Amino acid sequence: MKRLKKLCALLLASSMALSLVACGPKDTPASSSSSSTPAVSEPEEPKLVPAYSVEGFETVDADGNRIVEGRDATGSQAMAVASKYEVSQVGAEILKKGGNAVDAAVAMGFALGVCEPFTSGLGGGGLATIHTAEGENYFIDFREVAPAAATLDLYVDANGESNGNTRSGGLASGVPGEVAGLLYMLDNYGTMSRQEVMEPAIRIATEGFTVSQYCANAIADAYETALQFPEMQKVYWDENGLPYEAGDVITNPDLAKTLQKIADEGADAFYTGEVAQAVVDSLAEYDGVMTLEDLANYEAQAITPVTGEYRGYQIISSPPPSSGGTHLIEILNILENFDVGALEVNSPEYCHLFAETFKLAFADRAQYMADTAFTDVPLGGLTSQDYADLRAKSINLDTAMEVAAPDDPSPYEHTDTTHFSIADADGNCVAITKTINYYFGSGVMVKGCGFMMNNQMDDFSTDAESVNKVEPGKKPLSSMSPTVVLKEDGSPFMVLGTPGGSRIFSGVAEVISRVIDHKMDLKTAVCVPKIWNCSNKNNFQYEKALKGYEEYAVTEETAAALTEMGHGEIKTAASGAMQSIMFMEDGTLYGIGDPRQDGKAVGVDK
């Protein structure tokens, strides 16, 4: 519809121009069509050939259904799976050249920011969970940080209500962490040079990528944003002033130059000098307060991941500033009190149990979760099985809670976006979730640099009483849950994660449970419709079934039964896109790209 408006505007402008011509002097020739000189046609520009081919890979059928088949792969040596086929190809390419899983992950991270620019990029940040073949676990936090001058009063009106500045414009951006985080991983756990791992991203930015239908929809939906922030039109609108369509090829020479500068000079090329100045100036044009000092002071952090167990499997996931891993483990711990495998997936009984479990986790999330540099978070208690057992007693299997209250986890203390997953046969696993928050972030593209800035300030609360309120130098709360699952003997079992905002950790929990409790194959576990309740109150939502998975749909009868149990109004919602890998019994790796977006796995053989 927005593209149609733009087209109509262009047609109107054209018709006005023709009217002006028609109103000219009467002796002006109307046209040169009567001339005996034949018209000379302009030579066509050569068609752009994208850096990575997606020929033959279809994501949507003629009826608009997402295509499920052709998304998975098996590899004897390694597996790369991302929400863009090109990026999975990048990961496989690096692995074939002798790079390890971290090298591939870093290459994929930079490449994804080029060809899925509406979800992530140099102007954003993220989280990474790493498990090594030697059994070591690492968590890399490269989440954005509130600028030093970003005080709460900038984001609320006279009545203390949000004024919209967290969502768009110069004040919406936190200090980006992507460059620092990806290069920290490469420096500490990788084996290749910056030039080697960044070359594919630079090539994609220079030669272009093919616009998928999903990407075209995202660009078209950002039409009003591009009008408000016209710099992004230079990259995402064509020569006719229209958003690019599926099948077009997009290049981004400014981004190619920025990436090359980082490849040559390292992280300082982004956080100091002309790129940093361009970030500050571009945000300031829209009332931003980020400074060169904010950028120069940014550091990625290596911290301890949160861990838990579910029916003998070990869960390794994200600690604060993400709430994801903690509450993923809390959800699974609560579910251990019930015979989940005996329940039919997405039956009323199944949906009720999961919804009530989610309510309990979200009650604790609202009460306790924030940047641990600003508040004490009882991580040990929240991930304790004993605490989860206590919480499970709050669940009535026949009746829904109207409001789930938080409990006190302190006695149990011990002494989200896009996602991609990489694993190799040696057991090295990397799960990365990264984001600029909403599609196309704050709307601000950094002039001359080709990347969008995040709007992560919207992940803070503007409630002055919240533990997650806006404060200078603070990291906003996230739900991102890049996760590695190990078997009882410590060998890798699954690598997974998804975008989806507050739906992330509950979605990851569902896939893990389906594989372990219901013995589903990974493809089925990913494709079956998900359910959510992203609040401590009644907020039940479900996903419509993908074609071929209608047997698992939440039916009208199920919705009616849930309403009868007290769940209130039942609504539909969109899922994220789970990019997942499983280590198979025969020693191979199986990967599945989520068909809800453009995911496709690529395996590596000997």
Secondary structure, DSSP 8 states (H G I E B T S, - for coil): -HHHHHHHHHHHHHHHHHHHHHTS-TTS-S-STT-SS-------------SS--TT---B-TTS-B--TT-EEEESSEEEEESBHHHHHHHHHHHHTT--HHHHHHHHHHHHHHHSTTT-STB-EEEEEEE-TTS-EEEEEE--B--TT--GGGGB-TTS-B-STTTSSGGG--B--HHHHHHHHHHHH--S-HHHHHHHHHHHHHH-EE--HHHHHHHHHTHHHHHHSGGGHHHHB-TTSSB--TT-EE--HHHHHHHHHHHHH-THHHHSHHHHHHHHHHHHTTT----HHHHHT---EEE--EEEEETTEEEEE--TTBSHHHHHHHHHHHHTTS-GGGS-TTSHHHHHHHHHHHHHHHHHHHHH-S-TTTS---HHHHT-HHHHHHHHTT--SSS--SB------GGG-----EEEEEEETTS-EEEEEEE-SSTTTTS-B-TTT--BB--GGGGSB--TT-TTB--TT----B----EEEE-TTS-EEEEE----GGGHHHHHHHHHHHHHHS---HHHHHHS--EEE-SSBS-EEE----TT-GGG---HHHHHHHIIIII-S-EE-------EEEE-TTS-EEEE--TTTB-EEEEE--
